[in-house]
Every structure is written in C-alpha cells, then in structure tokens.
Amino acid sequence: MTEITVAPCYDCGHEKKEIENLKKSNSSPKKKKKHEYYKYEIFGQEIILCEFCYYDFDSYNPFYLGLQEDVPLHSFKHRLSKIETPKEDKDYFCKKCQKRLKFLSFLKNARKINNT
C-alpha cells in the first residue's frame, strides 16, 4: 500500500480527477462544486461518500458487503451530516484492488457485521 493524497469520499477519493476537482472547488468558493460530501451511517459504521458514490453504492453486489443476494442496500444507508468544508487528507491506497484503506476497513467491518 502507498500513502497518497485523497479527497473525502472513501469510495472514489483516491482518483486524481476527484482531488483536482476538490482543489478547484476550494480555490473558487463561489464556483459550483463538482461534488458534495456527506457522512453516512451504513451497517452501523460511519463512511464519507460523495453524492455520486452514494447513489452508486446500491450497485454493489450485496454479497460483496456480506449480505445475502437480493437485499436492497438503500435501506441500510442513513445520512448523518454534510461535510461543509471538504479537505484533502492522506490515506493508504492498494494498487492491486484500487481501493483506499478507509474503504477496505469499512468493507472488512461490514462483512463482519453482516456475518460473512
């Protein structure tokens, strides 16, 4: 794993275009932001997602998250708060699976919580 600069979203925040969009948004406060970020509770855990990844989250195979097939994921998502001033952060990134450590930790705990 390699330490990299990331945008707030646990799912897509490692992508270079996301970091560039965050920098542009923060340098021009009047400019419409490409993404908004929210803190959610999913499977009893907090996770930060952009609005795109929030809606895309339902496309994950439930089995990947430790659930039985055909379980609707939307019922597990609860919005807690908006990240008013999103900032860059540091996180570790796995080049092999293309995921951030924060997302992988969420995934590991989700599978444990969901008994897989």
C-alpha positions in Angstrom: 0.0 0.0 0.0 1.1 3.5 -0.8 0.2 6.7 1.1 -1.5 9.2 -1.2 -3.4 12.4 -1.0 -7.2 11.8 -1.2 -10.5 13.7 -1.5 -13.0 12.9 1.3 -15.1 10.2 -0.5 -14.0 6.7 0.8 -15.0 5.1 -2.5 -13.6 7.5 -5.2 -11.5 9.9 -3.3 -8.3 8.3 -4.5 -8.9 9.2 -8.1 -6.8 12.1 -9.4 -9.7 13.8 -11.0 -11.5 13.9 -7.6 -8.5 15.5 -5.9 -8.3 18.0 -8.8 -12.0 18.8 -8.5 -11.7 19.3 -4.8 -8.7 21.7 -5.2 -10.6 23.7 -7.9 -13.7 23.9 -5.7 -11.7 25.0 -2.6 -9.8 27.7 -4.6 -13.0 29.2 -6.0 -15.6 29.2 -3.2 -18.2 30.9 -5.5 -17.9 28.3 -8.1 -20.4 25.4 -8.1 -18.8 22.4 -6.5 -18.3 19.2 -8.6 -19.2 17.1 -5.6 -20.7 17.4 -2.2 -19.7 15.1 0.5 -21.8 13.6 3.3 -21.2 11.4 6.3 -23.4 8.4 6.3 -24.1 5.5 8.6 -24.1 2.2 6.8 -24.2 -1.1 8.7 -23.6 0.9 11.9 -20.4 2.4 10.6 -19.6 6.0 9.5 -18.4 6.5 6.0 -18.0 9.6 3.9 -19.3 9.4 0.3 -19.8 12.0 -2.5 -23.3 12.2 -3.9 -22.3 10.1 -6.9 -20.9 7.2 -4.9 -23.9 7.4 -2.5 -26.3 6.6 -5.4 -23.8 4.2 -7.0 -23.5 2.3 -3.7 -26.7 0.4 -4.4 -25.0 -1.2 -7.5 -22.6 -3.1 -5.2 -23.4 -6.8 -5.1 -24.9 -7.4 -1.6 -22.7 -10.5 -1.2 -19.6 -8.3 -1.6 -20.8 -6.5 1.5 -21.5 -9.6 3.4 -25.3 -9.7 2.8 -27.5 -12.3 1.2 -28.3 -11.8 -2.5 -31.2 -9.6 -3.5 -31.1 -7.5 -0.3 -31.8 -3.8 -1.2 -28.8 -1.7 0.1 -30.7 1.6 0.2 -32.4 0.5 3.5 -29.0 0.4 5.2 -27.9 4.0 4.4 -28.6 6.9 6.7 -27.3 10.4 6.1 -25.8 12.0 9.2 -24.3 15.3 8.0 -22.9 17.3 5.2 -19.2 17.9 5.1 -19.3 21.7 4.8 -15.7 22.3 4.2 -14.2 19.3 2.4 -10.4 19.0 2.6 -7.7 16.8 1.3 -6.4 14.1 3.5 -3.8 11.3 3.4 -4.8 7.6 3.2 -3.2 4.4 2.0 -4.2 3.0 -1.4 -3.9 -0.5 -2.8 -2.9 -0.5 -6.4 -4.0 -4.1 -6.8 -7.6 -3.8 -5.7 -7.8 0.0 -6.5 -9.4 0.8 -3.1 -8.4 3.1 -0.2 -7.6 1.7 3.3 -10.6 3.6 4.8 -12.9 1.8 2.3 -11.3 -1.5 2.9 -11.6 -1.1 6.6 -15.3 -0.3 6.1 -15.7 -3.4 3.9 -14.0 -5.7 6.4 -16.2 -4.4 9.2 -19.3 -4.6 7.0 -18.6 -8.3 6.3 -18.0 -9.0 9.9 -21.2 -7.2 11.0 -23.2 -9.0 8.2 -21.7 -12.4 9.3 -19.7 -13.4 6.2 
